[in-house]
Amino acid sequence: MAYATLAELDALALPPDVASRVADADKASALEAASALADSYLAAAGYAVPLPSWGDDLKAAVCATAAFDLAVSAGLAPEDGEGSNLYLKKRDAVRWLERVARGEARPAGVSVDASPWGVPRVRSADPRGW
């Protein structure tokens, strides 16, 4: 499951010259891969993945990651020249995901409650005296 659509990828992160060179199937694959990467960070923070709902911050991080990967696949060098913006956006997205994994940031629109029953309760038999 991808956390962004093809239209959102084009609008939020993918430059028109890259968007015109890349097939929609490749864009969808890149969004799936970027979403799976995001899931690994979210799971490390204790979120149940895939998320049932999410905000624009996660959507932007997924789009930035996918856009960079697509640009590299299209033969561009996003770390150089005008494309450096793609590299910086991906770097910032991964840094944000790392902060999420460490519990220093919380994605908008997502709850951390991993258990539908709330705080676990522990019961035991009567003490045995040893």
Secondary structure, DSSP 4 states (H G I P E B T S, - for coil): --SS-HHHHHHHT--HHHHHHS-HHHHHHHHHHHHHHHHHHHHHTT--SS-S---HHHHHHHHHHHHHHHHHHTT--TTSGGGHHHHHHHHHHHHHHHHHHTTS---TT------TT-S-----------
